[in-house]
């Protein structure tokens, strides 16, 4: 049996012989926590979610490190103008837990997130913020630090008009085997409850790695997000199984998908820019007919991909560099022209 409870304790600890020892631990009466209730998924919110047309975003020269030393307003501004000119209205960004200082949130990096949101606002682009990137320890002793981190981010950014939604974690189901499914889900559920307490307005989701994994927490999140990198012919059967397994009124979003144009020895020279463009030409009409909001992967090809993303194996790392619709020099690939055209319909 599982239940949720908030309690207050009085604790006295003494430092003896170099060790902290608990000398007094008593639960005390406390007033019930009053949470101001805000509208969830109002008609306007749902309309914004249904109208998502966008992409997952990293700058060309700082992939997986958007808010590091290479952050420049001018780069973000130019990229967001390109995104808007293509006809897209949403970007998904990522907040690495340790890079942002863990429980002691780095104020400089937090200011950069706000600057990105300001730039997005000027281009009429909404932003989905994915929390806890590159984090994978869901054990209870770490809950205080992780939730302190989340509270600082959420309470600081929740009032920004460019914010569209919170994504609790990118592909946490990939940690089920190594970290324990129940531990992962327990942490996510508690985080979900707390974010809805801190921010009663913006919807919350989880970026699951597949349609099959997205059935988890379907009732707790405000909309269901899933990723898909498999064969196109299997997409609709997999999607329909997901739809049948979740509440009928729950909005679903294809949060990541795409195809690499890499052609080299590590994939037997099987892909190309032409095949990447053909992929979008095939899948976009399917998404349009089924009215599935989407965020494709990604704007740019990247010269370097951190080993933490896909490991050091070249047959995984090299294809990961070529998912962009713009190449490493920022020049349009064949997929760009199709995406640019179809997004403006």
PyMOL commands that set and color helices and strands:
alter all, ss='L'
color gray80, all
select helices_A, chain A and resi 43-50+73-85+107-122+140-157+172-179+181-198+213-215+232-245+265-267+273-290+307-310+314-320+334-342
alter helices_A, ss='H'
color red, helices_A
select strands_A, chain A and resi 8-16+19-28+53-56+90-96+126-133+163-170+203-208+223-228+251-257+293-296
alter strands_A, ss='S'
color yellow, strands_A
deselect
rebuild
show_as cartoon
